[in-house]
Amino acid sequence: MQNQYETTIIATPILTDEQYKDTIDTYKKFLKDNGCEIVHDESWGLKKLAYPIQKKNNGYYFTIEFKAETSFIQKLETEYKRDERILRFLTVKLDKYGVDYNERKRKGEFKKKKTEKEEA
Amino acid sequence: MAQKKQQMKFVVSPQIATGQQKKYCRFKKNNIKYVDYRDVDFLMRFVNEQGKLLPRRITGNSLKWQRRVSTAVRRARQLALMPYVGDNLK
């Protein structure tokens, strides 16, 4: 059964730009090779962490949104655990409201005005 | 007894004592259907200065939404978008 998932990954800040792209591309390729459809991916760039992880204060965040079979997620997570460049990851299953929210966010409906967010 | 009650007159209208605003669940009212764990500015409203989650009687959320807000805050904490323990966050 296909569900829509979203993974947020924190990678070590030490890597160069090329290496970041490389990590994202390896996972995108891994997803495609296993028959998953990638809906969206986004790099947030370097951000300051709220608390140090593995003695580092910054991290490179990126998200991948994709559709996959339920059995595939465990394989994906073991891949994340094996990769040394990844500090943390979080995979979330999106229900229909989550999918809807992400689509609206991509269209730009949630700008920085507070009132608009409340109306969402 | 009824006569005695009628004799009591208040100097100040008693409505001021019960002057709390009617609490409501902001999710129900604004028809919000999803709490995003990546939206730190929004989640900061449900957290106190030390980073602890605020109780439902203060935030005014319904039980369903309070639980969703707390899962969102816990996910944000795991992703180091919000701290587990903090100081002067606001």
N, CA and C atoms of all chains as a GROMACS GRO file, in nm:
protein
  630
    1MET      N    1   0.084  -0.120   0.000
    1MET     CA    2   0.000   0.000   0.000
    1MET      C    3   0.087   0.125   0.000
    2GLN      N    4   0.056   0.217  -0.088
    2GLN     CA    5   0.140   0.336  -0.098
    2GLN      C    6   0.092   0.444  -0.002
    3ASN      N    7   0.188   0.502   0.069
    3ASN     CA    8   0.156   0.614   0.156
    3ASN      C    9   0.252   0.726   0.126
    4GLN      N   10   0.215   0.843   0.166
    4GLN     CA   11   0.306   0.954   0.146
    4GLN      C   12   0.381   0.981   0.276
    5TYR      N   13   0.514   0.992   0.262
    5TYR     CA   14   0.600   1.012   0.378
    5TYR      C   15   0.684   1.136   0.357
    6GLU      N   16   0.742   1.180   0.469
    6GLU     CA   17   0.828   1.297   0.462
    6GLU      C   18   0.945   1.269   0.555
    7THR      N   19   1.068   1.285   0.505
    7THR     CA   20   1.185   1.266   0.592
    7THR      C   21   1.256   1.398   0.603
    8THR      N   22   1.288   1.433   0.725
    8THR     CA   23   1.375   1.548   0.748
    8THR      C   24   1.507   1.493   0.798
    9ILE      N   25   1.615   1.539   0.737
    9ILE     CA   26   1.748   1.484   0.768
    9ILE      C   27   1.840   1.598   0.809
   10ILE      N   28   1.920   1.572   0.911
   10ILE     CA   29   2.023   1.668   0.949
   10ILE      C   30   2.157   1.605   0.915
   11ALA      N   31   2.234   1.675   0.833
   11ALA     CA   32   2.366   1.624   0.795
   11ALA      C   33   2.474   1.706   0.864
   12THR      N   34   2.594   1.648   0.874
   12THR     CA   35   2.702   1.719   0.944
   12THR      C   36   2.734   1.849   0.872
   13PRO      N   37   2.774   1.951   0.946
   13PRO     CA   38   2.801   2.080   0.883
   13PRO      C   39   2.937   2.088   0.815
   14ILE      N   40   3.018   1.984   0.832
   14ILE     CA   41   3.157   1.993   0.786
   14ILE      C   42   3.170   1.976   0.634
   15LEU      N   43   3.069   1.916   0.575
   15LEU     CA   44   3.083   1.882   0.433
   15LEU      C   45   3.082   2.005   0.344
   16THR      N   46   3.133   1.988   0.223
   16THR     CA   47   3.127   2.096   0.124
   16THR      C   48   2.993   2.089   0.052
   17ASP      N   49   2.965   2.192  -0.026
   17ASP     CA   50   2.837   2.199  -0.100
   17ASP      C   51   2.816   2.079  -0.189
   18GLU      N   52   2.925   2.039  -0.253
   18GLU     CA   53   2.913   1.924  -0.344
   18GLU      C   54   2.875   1.799  -0.270
   19GLN      N   55   2.935   1.784  -0.152
   19GLN     CA   56   2.907   1.663  -0.075
   19GLN      C   57   2.763   1.660  -0.026
   20TYR      N   58   2.706   1.778   0.003
   20TYR     CA   59   2.565   1.782   0.043
   20TYR      C   60   2.478   1.735  -0.072
   21LYS      N   61   2.508   1.790  -0.189
   21LYS     CA   62   2.427   1.751  -0.305
   21LYS      C   63   2.441   1.602  -0.330
   22ASP      N   64   2.563   1.555  -0.308
   22ASP     CA   65   2.589   1.414  -0.328
   22ASP      C   66   2.503   1.328  -0.236
   23THR      N   67   2.495   1.367  -0.108
   23THR     CA   68   2.414   1.288  -0.014
   23THR      C   69   2.269   1.290  -0.055
   24ILE      N   70   2.219   1.411  -0.088
   24ILE     CA   71   2.077   1.416  -0.127
   24ILE      C   72   2.054   1.331  -0.249
   25ASP      N   73   2.147   1.339  -0.345
   25ASP     CA   74   2.126   1.264  -0.469
   25ASP      C   75   2.131   1.114  -0.447
   26THR      N   76   2.218   1.070  -0.355
   26THR     CA   77   2.223   0.925  -0.332
   26THR      C   78   2.089   0.876  -0.279
   27TYR      N   79   2.027   0.954  -0.189
   27TYR     CA   80   1.898   0.909  -0.136
   27TYR      C   81   1.787   0.920  -0.237
   28LYS      N   82   1.793   1.021  -0.320
   28LYS     CA   83   1.690   1.031  -0.423
   28LYS      C   84   1.700   0.915  -0.519
   29LYS      N   85   1.826   0.882  -0.549
   29LYS     CA   86   1.847   0.769  -0.641
   29LYS      C   87   1.800   0.639  -0.577
   30PHE      N   88   1.832   0.624  -0.450
   30PHE     CA   89   1.791   0.503  -0.378
   30PHE      C   90   1.640   0.488  -0.378
   31LEU      N   91   1.572   0.601  -0.362
   31LEU     CA   92   1.425   0.597  -0.361
   31LEU      C   93   1.372   0.560  -0.500
   32LYS      N   94   1.430   0.624  -0.601
   32LYS     CA   95   1.381   0.598  -0.736
   32LYS      C   96   1.407   0.455  -0.779
   33ASP      N   97   1.524   0.405  -0.740
   33ASP     CA   98   1.557   0.267  -0.780
   33ASP      C   99   1.463   0.166  -0.720
   34ASN      N  100   1.405   0.202  -0.606
   34ASN     CA  101   1.313   0.109  -0.542
   34ASN      C  102   1.168   0.141  -0.572
   35GLY      N  103   1.147   0.223  -0.673
   35GLY     CA  104   1.011   0.244  -0.720
   35GLY      C  105   0.929   0.342  -0.640
   36CYS      N  106   0.994   0.439  -0.575
   36CYS     CA  107   0.918   0.539  -0.500
   36CYS      C  108   0.911   0.668  -0.580
   37GLU      N  109   0.801   0.734  -0.568
   37GLU     CA  110   0.785   0.860  -0.640
   37GLU      C  111   0.823   0.974  -0.548
   38ILE      N  112   0.914   1.059  -0.595
   38ILE     CA  113   0.954   1.172  -0.510
   38ILE      C  114   0.864   1.290  -0.541
   39VAL      N  115   0.795   1.337  -0.440
   39VAL     CA  116   0.702   1.448  -0.460
   39VAL      C  117   0.777   1.582  -0.456
   40HIS      N  118   0.866   1.593  -0.360
   40HIS     CA  119   0.931   1.722  -0.342
   40HIS      C  120   1.056   1.703  -0.259
   41ASP      N  121   1.159   1.783  -0.285
   41ASP     CA  122   1.271   1.784  -0.191
   41ASP      C  123   1.320   1.927  -0.176
   42GLU      N  124   1.371   1.955  -0.060
   42GLU     CA  125   1.405   2.093  -0.026
   42GLU      C  126   1.524   2.094   0.067
   43SER      N  127   1.621   2.181   0.040
   43SER     CA  128   1.733   2.197   0.134
   43SER      C  129   1.712   2.325   0.211
   44TRP      N  130   1.720   2.316   0.342
   44TRP     CA  131   1.706   2.438   0.421
   44TRP      C  132   1.841   2.504   0.441
   45GLY      N  133   1.948   2.432   0.416
   45GLY     CA  134   2.079   2.489   0.438
   45GLY      C  135   2.124   2.472   0.582
   46LEU      N  136   2.232   2.543   0.614
   46LEU     CA  137   2.288   2.534   0.748
   46LEU      C  138   2.201   2.609   0.846
   47LYS      N  139   2.178   2.546   0.960
   47LYS     CA  140   2.098   2.611   1.063
   47LYS      C  141   2.163   2.585   1.198
   48LYS      N  142   2.139   2.675   1.289
   48LYS     CA  143   2.193   2.653   1.423
   48LYS      C  144   2.102   2.555   1.497
   49LEU      N  145   2.162   2.456   1.560
   49LEU     CA  146   2.084   2.357   1.633
   49LEU      C  147   2.048   2.411   1.772
   50ALA      N  148   1.934   2.368   1.823
   50ALA     CA  149   1.891   2.416   1.954
   50ALA      C  150   1.977   2.359   2.066
   51TYR      N  151   2.045   2.248   2.038
   51TYR     CA  152   2.135   2.188   2.137
   51TYR      C  153   2.240   2.112   2.056
   52PRO      N  154   2.361   2.094   2.108
   52PRO     CA  155   2.464   2.028   2.028
   52PRO      C  156   2.436   1.879   2.006
   53ILE      N  157   2.456   1.838   1.881
   53ILE     CA  158   2.442   1.697   1.846
   53ILE      C  159   2.578   1.650   1.802
   54GLN      N  160   2.630   1.547   1.865
   54GLN     CA  161   2.764   1.497   1.833
   54GLN      C  162   2.866   1.611   1.837
   55LYS      N  163   2.851   1.694   1.938
   55LYS     CA  164   2.942   1.806   1.963
   55LYS      C  165   2.939   1.915   1.855
   56LYS      N  166   2.840   1.914   1.765
   56LYS     CA  167   2.834   2.016   1.661
   56LYS      C  168   2.715   2.107   1.686
   57ASN      N  169   2.734   2.237   1.657
   57ASN     CA  170   2.627   2.331   1.686
   57ASN      C  171   2.543   2.369   1.565
   58ASN      N  172   2.590   2.333   1.446
   58ASN     CA  173   2.513   2.363   1.325
   58ASN      C  174   2.484   2.234   1.253
   59GLY      N  175   2.384   2.241   1.167
   59GLY     CA  176   2.354   2.122   1.088
   59GLY      C  177   2.295   2.164   0.957
   60TYR      N  178   2.310   2.077   0.859
   60TYR     CA  179   2.254   2.104   0.728
   60TYR      C  180   2.124   2.025   0.717
   61TYR      N  181   2.013   2.098   0.703
   61TYR     CA  182   1.882   2.032   0.700
   61TYR      C  183   1.834   2.013   0.558
   62PHE      N  184   1.774   1.902   0.530
   62PHE     CA  185   1.697   1.892   0.407
   62PHE      C  186   1.581   1.795   0.425
   63THR      N  187   1.477   1.817   0.346
   63THR     CA  188   1.359   1.730   0.355
   63THR      C  189   1.334   1.666   0.220
   64ILE      N  190   1.283   1.544   0.226
   64ILE     CA  191   1.240   1.476   0.103
   64ILE      C  192   1.099   1.427   0.128
   65GLU      N  193   1.011   1.456   0.033
   65GLU     CA  194   0.875   1.407   0.046
   65GLU      C  195   0.853   1.305  -0.065
   66PHE      N  196   0.801   1.190  -0.031
   66PHE     CA  197   0.792   1.085  -0.132
   66PHE      C  198   0.678   0.991  -0.100
   67LYS      N  199   0.641   0.914  -0.202
   67LYS     CA  200   0.540   0.810  -0.184
   67LYS      C  201   0.610   0.676  -0.188
   68ALA      N  202   0.576   0.589  -0.099
   68ALA     CA  203   0.644   0.460  -0.093
   68ALA      C  204   0.552   0.354  -0.037
   69GLU      N  205   0.598   0.231  -0.058
   69GLU     CA  206   0.529   0.117   0.004
   69GLU      C  207   0.563   0.115   0.152
   70THR      N  208   0.473   0.059   0.229
   70THR     CA  209   0.496   0.059   0.374
   70THR      C  210   0.616  -0.026   0.413
   71SER      N  211   0.642  -0.133   0.337
   71SER     CA  212   0.752  -0.222   0.373
   71SER      C  213   0.888  -0.161   0.344
   72PHE      N  214   0.891  -0.057   0.262
   72PHE     CA  215   1.018  -0.002   0.219
   72PHE      C  216   1.085   0.086   0.324
   73ILE      N  217   1.003   0.141   0.413
   73ILE     CA  218   1.054   0.244   0.504
   73ILE      C  219   1.163   0.191   0.597
   74GLN      N  220   1.151   0.065   0.638
   74GLN     CA  221   1.252   0.013   0.728
   74GLN      C  222   1.389   0.007   0.660
   75LYS      N  223   1.389  -0.033   0.531
   75LYS     CA  224   1.516  -0.038   0.456
   75LYS      C  225   1.577   0.100   0.447
   76LEU      N  226   1.490   0.195   0.419
   76LEU     CA  227   1.536   0.333   0.404
   76LEU      C  228   1.601   0.383   0.532
   77GLU      N  229   1.537   0.352   0.645
   77GLU     CA  230   1.591   0.400   0.772
   77GLU      C  231   1.722   0.334   0.808
   78THR      N  232   1.740   0.205   0.771
   78THR     CA  233   1.870   0.143   0.798
   78THR      C  234   1.978   0.209   0.714
   79GLU      N  235   1.942   0.252   0.593
   79GLU     CA  236   2.039   0.325   0.511
   79GLU      C  237   2.080   0.456   0.578
   80TYR      N  238   1.982   0.524   0.635
   80TYR     CA  239   2.013   0.650   0.703
   80TYR      C  240   2.106   0.627   0.821
   81LYS      N  241   2.078   0.518   0.893
   81LYS     CA  242   2.161   0.491   1.011
   81LYS      C  243   2.304   0.458   0.972
   82ARG      N  244   2.319   0.392   0.856
   82ARG     CA  245   2.455   0.351   0.816
   82ARG      C  246   2.538   0.467   0.767
   83ASP      N  247   2.472   0.568   0.712
   83ASP     CA  248   2.546   0.678   0.653
   83ASP      C  249   2.606   0.765   0.763
   84GLU      N  250   2.738   0.786   0.755
   84GLU     CA  251   2.803   0.862   0.861
   84GLU      C  252   2.782   1.011   0.849
   85ARG      N  253   2.740   1.056   0.732
   85ARG     CA  254   2.723   1.200   0.715
   85ARG      C  255   2.593   1.250   0.775
   86ILE      N  256   2.505   1.158   0.812
   86ILE     CA  257   2.375   1.199   0.864
   86ILE      C  258   2.376   1.193   1.016
   87LEU      N  259   2.338   1.306   1.079
   87LEU     CA  260   2.335   1.310   1.225
   87LEU      C  261   2.202   1.261   1.279
   88ARG      N  262   2.093   1.313   1.220
   88ARG     CA  263   1.959   1.276   1.268
   88ARG      C  264   1.866   1.266   1.149
   89PHE      N  265   1.764   1.186   1.167
   89PHE     CA  266   1.661   1.181   1.063
   89PHE      C  267   1.528   1.159   1.131
   90LEU      N  268   1.423   1.200   1.066
   90LEU     CA  269   1.288   1.177   1.118
   90LEU      C  270   1.197   1.152   1.001
   91THR      N  271   1.134   1.035   0.998
   91THR     CA  272   1.041   1.002   0.890
   91THR      C  273   0.902   1.008   0.947
   92VAL      N  274   0.817   1.080   0.877
   92VAL     CA  275   0.681   1.099   0.925
   92VAL      C  276   0.585   1.057   0.815
   93LYS      N  277   0.482   0.985   0.854
   93LYS     CA  278   0.380   0.948   0.757
   93LYS      C  279   0.281   1.063   0.750
   94LEU      N  280   0.246   1.105   0.628
   94LEU     CA  281   0.156   1.219   0.615
   94LEU      C  282   0.014   1.171   0.590
   95ASP      N  283  -0.078   1.218   0.672
   95ASP     CA  284  -0.218   1.189   0.643
   95ASP      C  285  -0.268   1.291   0.540
   96LYS      N  286  -0.397   1.282   0.507
   96LYS     CA  287  -0.444   1.368   0.398
   96LYS      C  288  -0.431   1.517   0.431
   97TYR      N  289  -0.443   1.552   0.560
   97TYR     CA  290  -0.430   1.692   0.597
   97TYR      C  291  -0.285   1.737   0.585
   98GLY      N  292  -0.193   1.645   0.617
   98GLY     CA  293  -0.052   1.677   0.604
   98GLY      C  294  -0.013   1.699   0.459
   99VAL      N  295  -0.066   1.612   0.372
   99VAL     CA  296  -0.037   1.624   0.228
   99VAL      C  297  -0.092   1.758   0.177
  100ASP      N  298  -0.213   1.787   0.219
  100ASP     CA  299  -0.277   1.911   0.178
  100ASP      C  300  -0.197   2.032   0.226
  101TYR      N  301  -0.153   2.028   0.351
  101TYR     CA  302  -0.074   2.138   0.408
  101TYR      C  303   0.053   2.159   0.328
  102ASN      N  304   0.122   2.049   0.295
  102ASN     CA  305   0.248   2.064   0.222
  102ASN      C  306   0.227   2.122   0.084
  103GLU      N  307   0.118   2.081   0.018
  103GLU     CA  308   0.090   2.136  -0.115
  103GLU      C  309   0.063   2.285  -0.107
  104ARG      N  310  -0.014   2.323  -0.008
  104ARG     CA  311  -0.046   2.465   0.005
  104ARG      C  312   0.077   2.546   0.041
  105LYS      N  313   0.163   2.484   0.117
  105LYS     CA  314   0.286   2.554   0.156
  105LYS      C  315   0.372   2.579   0.034
  106ARG      N  316   0.377   2.479  -0.055
  106ARG     CA  317   0.459   2.495  -0.175
  106ARG      C  318   0.403   2.602  -0.266
  107LYS      N  319   0.270   2.615  -0.267
  107LYS     CA  320   0.210   2.718  -0.351
  107LYS      C  321   0.233   2.856  -0.292
  108GLY      N  322   0.277   2.861  -0.168
  108GLY     CA  323   0.307   2.990  -0.109
  108GLY      C  324   0.193   3.052  -0.032
  109GLU      N  325   0.096   2.970   0.010
  109GLU     CA  326  -0.016   3.027   0.083
  109GLU      C  327   0.020   3.072   0.222
  110PHE      N  328   0.125   3.011   0.279
  110PHE     CA  329   0.161   3.045   0.416
  110PHE      C  330   0.279   3.138   0.414
  111LYS      N  331   0.251   3.266   0.400
  111LYS     CA  332   0.360   3.363   0.405
  111LYS      C  333   0.384   3.402   0.549
  112LYS      N  334   0.470   3.500   0.575
  112LYS     CA  335   0.509   3.526   0.713
  112LYS      C  336   0.408   3.606   0.793
  113LYS      N  337   0.293   3.639   0.733
  113LYS     CA  338   0.194   3.713   0.811
  113LYS      C  339   0.126   3.618   0.908
  114LYS      N  340   0.112   3.660   1.030
  114LYS     CA  341   0.053   3.571   1.132
  114LYS      C  342  -0.094   3.546   1.103
  115THR      N  343  -0.165   3.649   1.060
  115THR     CA  344  -0.309   3.634   1.038
  115THR      C  345  -0.337   3.530   0.930
  116GLU      N  346  -0.251   3.528   0.829
  116GLU     CA  347  -0.274   3.430   0.723
  116GLU      C  348  -0.256   3.290   0.773
  117LYS      N  349  -0.159   3.272   0.863
  117LYS     CA  350  -0.136   3.138   0.917
  117LYS      C  351  -0.257   3.092   0.996
  118GLU      N  352  -0.317   3.185   1.072
  118GLU     CA  353  -0.433   3.147   1.154
  118GLU      C  354  -0.548   3.104   1.065
  119GLU      N  355  -0.561   3.173   0.952
  119GLU     CA  356  -0.674   3.139   0.866
  119GLU      C  357  -0.655   3.007   0.796
  120ALA      N  358  -0.531   2.964   0.788
  120ALA     CA  359  -0.505   2.836   0.721
  120ALA      C  360  -0.572   2.725   0.798
  121MET      N  361  -3.532   3.450   5.308
  121MET     CA  362  -3.399   3.440   5.246
  121MET      C  363  -3.393   3.517   5.116
  122ALA      N  364  -3.501   3.508   5.038
  122ALA     CA  365  -3.504   3.580   4.910
  122ALA      C  366  -3.501   3.729   4.935
  123GLN      N  367  -3.568   3.770   5.042
  123GLN     CA  368  -3.568   3.913   5.072
  123GLN      C  369  -3.428   3.962   5.106
  124LYS      N  370  -3.356   3.879   5.183
  124LYS     CA  371  -3.221   3.919   5.221
  124LYS      C  372  -3.132   3.934   5.097
  125LYS      N  373  -3.150   3.843   5.001
  125LYS     CA  374  -3.069   3.851   4.879
  125LYS      C  375  -3.100   3.978   4.803
  126GLN      N  376  -3.228   4.015   4.803
  126GLN     CA  377  -3.263   4.135   4.728
  126GLN      C  378  -3.201   4.258   4.790
  127GLN      N  379  -3.182   4.252   4.926
  127GLN     CA  380  -3.127   4.371   4.992
  127GLN      C  381  -2.981   4.394   4.958
  128MET      N  382  -2.909   4.288   4.921
  128MET     CA  383  -2.767   4.303   4.893
  128MET      C  384  -2.748   4.385   4.767
  129LYS      N  385  -2.671   4.489   4.780
  129LYS     CA  386  -2.642   4.568   4.660
  129LYS      C  387  -2.493   4.577   4.642
  130PHE      N  388  -2.450   4.558   4.524
  130PHE     CA  389  -2.307   4.562   4.498
  130PHE      C  390  -2.266   4.701   4.457
  131VAL      N  391  -2.154   4.743   4.508
  131VAL     CA  392  -2.100   4.874   4.468
  131VAL      C  393  -2.049   4.865   4.323
  132VAL      N  394  -1.985   4.754   4.301
  132VAL     CA  395  -1.930   4.732   4.167
  132VAL      C  396  -2.009   4.619   4.104
  133SER      N  397  -2.039   4.629   3.980
  133SER     CA  398  -2.118   4.525   3.913
  133SER      C  399  -2.044   4.392   3.919
  134PRO      N  400  -2.112   4.282   3.956
  134PRO     CA  401  -2.043   4.155   3.976
  134PRO      C  402  -1.983   4.096   3.850
  135GLN      N  403  -2.018   4.146   3.735
  135GLN     CA  404  -1.963   4.088   3.614
  135GLN      C  405  -1.813   4.106   3.602
  136ILE      N  406  -1.759   4.208   3.669
  136ILE     CA  407  -1.614   4.231   3.658
  136ILE      C  408  -1.535   4.118   3.721
  137ALA      N  409  -1.590   4.059   3.827
  137ALA     CA  410  -1.518   3.951   3.894
  137ALA      C  411  -1.502   3.830   3.802
  138THR      N  412  -1.601   3.806   3.719
  138THR     CA  413  -1.593   3.690   3.628
  138THR      C  414  -1.541   3.732   3.492
  139GLY      N  415  -1.451   3.833   3.491
  139GLY     CA  416  -1.416   3.897   3.363
  139GLY      C  417  -1.321   3.821   3.274
  140GLN      N  418  -1.309   3.689   3.283
  140GLN     CA  419  -1.218   3.616   3.194
  140GLN      C  420  -1.276   3.610   3.055
  141GLN      N  421  -1.190   3.619   2.955
  141GLN     CA  422  -1.236   3.602   2.817
  141GLN      C  423  -1.274   3.456   2.795
  142LYS      N  424  -1.370   3.438   2.711
  142LYS     CA  425  -1.414   3.302   2.684
  142LYS      C  426  -1.303   3.227   2.612
  143LYS      N  427  -1.256   3.117   2.669
  143LYS     CA  428  -1.145   3.044   2.606
  143LYS      C  429  -1.198   2.958   2.494
  144TYR      N  430  -1.119   2.947   2.388
  144TYR     CA  431  -1.161   2.868   2.274
  144TYR      C  432  -1.040   2.798   2.216
  145CYS      N  433  -1.067   2.694   2.142
  145CYS     CA  434  -0.959   2.621   2.077
  145CYS      C  435  -0.931   2.688   1.945
  146ARG      N  436  -0.810   2.739   1.928
  146ARG     CA  437  -0.780   2.816   1.807
  146ARG      C  438  -0.783   2.731   1.681
  147PHE      N  439  -0.765   2.601   1.696
  147PHE     CA  440  -0.766   2.515   1.578
  147PHE      C  441  -0.906   2.494   1.526
  148LYS      N  442  -0.997   2.477   1.622
  148LYS     CA  443  -1.138   2.461   1.581
  148LYS      C  444  -1.190   2.589   1.521
  149LYS      N  445  -1.155   2.699   1.586
  149LYS     CA  446  -1.211   2.826   1.542
  149LYS      C  447  -1.160   2.864   1.405
  150ASN      N  448  -1.031   2.846   1.379
  150ASN     CA  449  -0.975   2.888   1.251
  150ASN      C  450  -0.972   2.775   1.150
  151ASN      N  451  -1.027   2.661   1.188
  151ASN     CA  452  -1.037   2.547   1.098
  151ASN      C  453  -0.899   2.503   1.046
  152ILE      N  454  -0.802   2.498   1.134
  152ILE     CA  455  -0.669   2.450   1.098
  152ILE      C  456  -0.671   2.298   1.111
  153LYS      N  457  -0.615   2.232   1.010
  153LYS     CA  458  -0.628   2.086   1.010
  153LYS      C  459  -0.499   2.012   1.039
  154TYR      N  460  -0.387   2.085   1.045
  154TYR     CA  461  -0.259   2.016   1.057
  154TYR      C  462  -0.161   2.104   1.130
  155VAL      N  463  -0.091   2.047   1.224
  155VAL     CA  464   0.013   2.120   1.297
  155VAL      C  465   0.147   2.076   1.241
  156ASP      N  466   0.222   2.170   1.186
  156ASP     CA  467   0.349   2.136   1.124
  156ASP      C  468   0.460   2.144   1.228
  157TYR      N  469   0.539   2.036   1.238
  157TYR     CA  470   0.645   2.035   1.338
  157TYR      C  471   0.763   2.122   1.297
  158ARG      N  472   0.766   2.165   1.169
  158ARG     CA  473   0.880   2.245   1.126
  158ARG      C  474   0.856   2.394   1.149
  159ASP      N  475   0.737   2.430   1.188
  159ASP     CA  476   0.700   2.570   1.202
  159ASP      C  477   0.726   2.614   1.344
  160VAL      N  478   0.851   2.652   1.372
  160VAL     CA  479   0.891   2.679   1.510
  160VAL      C  480   0.820   2.800   1.568
  161ASP      N  481   0.801   2.904   1.488
  161ASP     CA  482   0.739   3.027   1.540
  161ASP      C  483   0.598   3.001   1.590
  162PHE      N  484   0.528   2.914   1.519
  162PHE     CA  485   0.392   2.882   1.562
  162PHE      C  486   0.394   2.798   1.689
  163LEU      N  487   0.488   2.704   1.695
  163LEU     CA  488   0.491   2.614   1.811
  163LEU      C  489   0.538   2.685   1.938
  164MET      N  490   0.612   2.797   1.923
  164MET     CA  491   0.660   2.867   2.041
  164MET      C  492   0.547   2.922   2.126
  165ARG      N  493   0.430   2.939   2.065
  165ARG     CA  494   0.316   2.989   2.143
  165ARG      C  495   0.266   2.890   2.247
  166PHE      N  496   0.297   2.762   2.224
  166PHE     CA  497   0.245   2.659   2.313
  166PHE      C  498   0.347   2.614   2.415
  167VAL      N  499   0.454   2.692   2.425
  167VAL     CA  500   0.567   2.653   2.506
  167VAL      C  501   0.601   2.770   2.596
  168ASN      N  502   0.648   2.743   2.718
  168ASN     CA  503   0.681   2.856   2.806
  168ASN      C  504   0.826   2.900   2.784
  169GLU      N  505   0.874   2.993   2.872
  169GLU     CA  506   1.008   3.048   2.850
  169GLU      C  507   1.118   2.946   2.866
  170GLN      N  508   1.089   2.841   2.941
  170GLN     CA  509   1.192   2.738   2.960
  170GLN      C  510   1.184   2.629   2.855
  171GLY      N  511   1.092   2.644   2.761
  171GLY     CA  512   1.080   2.542   2.658
  171GLY      C  513   0.985   2.430   2.693
  172LYS      N  514   0.917   2.442   2.808
  172LYS     CA  515   0.825   2.335   2.849
  172LYS      C  516   0.688   2.359   2.784
  173LEU      N  517   0.619   2.251   2.756
  173LEU     CA  518   0.485   2.262   2.699
  173LEU      C  519   0.388   2.322   2.800
  174LEU      N  520   0.300   2.410   2.751
  174LEU     CA  521   0.201   2.470   2.839
  174LEU      C  522   0.081   2.379   2.853
  175PRO      N  523   0.017   2.379   2.972
  175PRO     CA  524  -0.098   2.292   2.989
  175PRO      C  525  -0.219   2.340   2.911
  176ARG      N  526  -0.311   2.250   2.894
  176ARG     CA  527  -0.428   2.277   2.810
  176ARG      C  528  -0.518   2.384   2.869
  177ARG      N  529  -0.520   2.392   3.002
  177ARG     CA  530  -0.607   2.491   3.063
  177ARG      C  531  -0.556   2.632   3.036
  178ILE      N  532  -0.430   2.645   3.001
  178ILE     CA  533  -0.377   2.777   2.969
  178ILE      C  534  -0.381   2.804   2.820
  179THR      N  535  -0.350   2.706   2.738
  179THR     CA  536  -0.352   2.733   2.595
  179THR      C  537  -0.493   2.735   2.540
  180GLY      N  538  -0.585   2.669   2.609
  180GLY     CA  539  -0.725   2.669   2.564
  180GLY      C  540  -0.756   2.568   2.455
  181ASN      N  541  -0.660   2.482   2.421
  181ASN     CA  542  -0.685   2.385   2.315
  181ASN      C  543  -0.779   2.275   2.360
  182SER      N  544  -0.845   2.216   2.261
  182SER     CA  545  -0.922   2.095   2.291
  182SER      C  546  -0.822   1.980   2.304
  183LEU      N  547  -0.866   1.870   2.361
  183LEU     CA  548  -0.775   1.758   2.388
  183LEU      C  549  -0.706   1.707   2.263
  184LYS      N  550  -0.785   1.692   2.157
  184LYS     CA  551  -0.730   1.640   2.030
  184LYS      C  552  -0.616   1.725   1.981
  185TRP      N  553  -0.635   1.855   1.982
  185TRP     CA  554  -0.533   1.944   1.928
  185TRP      C  555  -0.416   1.963   2.022
  186GLN      N  556  -0.443   1.955   2.152
  186GLN     CA  557  -0.332   1.964   2.246
  186GLN      C  558  -0.238   1.847   2.226
  187ARG      N  559  -0.295   1.728   2.202
  187ARG     CA  560  -0.209   1.611   2.179
  187ARG      C  561  -0.129   1.627   2.050
  188ARG      N  562  -0.192   1.683   1.946
  188ARG     CA  563  -0.119   1.699   1.820
  188ARG      C  564  -0.011   1.804   1.833
  189VAL      N  565  -0.042   1.910   1.906
  189VAL     CA  566   0.059   2.013   1.930
  189VAL      C  567   0.176   1.953   2.006
  190SER      N  568   0.148   1.870   2.106
  190SER     CA  569   0.260   1.816   2.182
  190SER      C  570   0.342   1.717   2.100
  191THR      N  571   0.278   1.640   2.008
  191THR     CA  572   0.362   1.554   1.922
  191THR      C  573   0.446   1.639   1.830
  192ALA      N  574   0.389   1.749   1.781
  192ALA     CA  575   0.467   1.837   1.693
  192ALA      C  576   0.586   1.897   1.768
  193VAL      N  577   0.563   1.938   1.892
  193VAL     CA  578   0.673   1.997   1.970
  193VAL      C  579   0.779   1.892   1.998
  194ARG      N  580   0.737   1.770   2.027
  194ARG     CA  581   0.836   1.664   2.053
  194ARG      C  582   0.916   1.631   1.929
  195ARG      N  583   0.852   1.634   1.812
  195ARG     CA  584   0.927   1.609   1.689
  195ARG      C  585   1.026   1.722   1.664
  196ALA      N  586   0.980   1.845   1.686
  196ALA     CA  587   1.070   1.959   1.666
  196ALA      C  588   1.187   1.951   1.761
  197ARG      N  589   1.164   1.904   1.883
  197ARG     CA  590   1.274   1.890   1.977
  197ARG      C  591   1.372   1.784   1.931
  198GLN      N  592   1.321   1.677   1.874
  198GLN     CA  593   1.412   1.573   1.828
  198GLN      C  594   1.496   1.622   1.711
  199LEU      N  595   1.440   1.708   1.630
  199LEU     CA  596   1.513   1.761   1.516
  199LEU      C  597   1.594   1.885   1.552
  200ALA      N  598   1.610   1.913   1.680
  200ALA     CA  599   1.689   2.027   1.727
  200ALA      C  600   1.640   2.159   1.672
  201LEU      N  601   1.508   2.168   1.645
  201LEU     CA  602   1.451   2.296   1.605
  201LEU      C  603   1.404   2.371   1.728
  202MET      N  604   1.376   2.294   1.834
  202MET     CA  605   1.340   2.354   1.962
  202MET      C  606   1.420   2.281   2.069
  203PRO      N  607   1.454   2.348   2.177
  203PRO     CA  608   1.532   2.279   2.280
  203PRO      C  609   1.443   2.198   2.373
  204TYR      N  610   1.504   2.100   2.438
  204TYR     CA  611   1.430   2.027   2.540
  204TYR      C  612   1.424   2.111   2.667
  205VAL      N  613   1.538   2.172   2.700
  205VAL     CA  614   1.545   2.258   2.817
  205VAL      C  615   1.603   2.389   2.772
  206GLY      N  616   1.541   2.498   2.810
  206GLY     CA  617   1.590   2.626   2.762
  206GLY      C  618   1.584   2.732   2.868
  207ASP      N  619   1.614   2.853   2.827
  207ASP     CA  620   1.618   2.967   2.916
  207ASP      C  621   1.590   3.091   2.836
  208ASN      N  622   1.496   3.174   2.886
  208ASN     CA  623   1.468   3.301   2.817
  208ASN      C  624   1.442   3.282   2.668
  209LEU      N  625   1.351   3.188   2.640
  209LEU     CA  626   1.322   3.164   2.499
  209LEU      C  627   1.239   3.275   2.438
  210LYS      N  628   1.168   3.350   2.522
  210LYS     CA  629   1.079   3.451   2.466
  210LYS      C  630   1.119   3.589   2.513
   0.00000   0.00000   0.00000
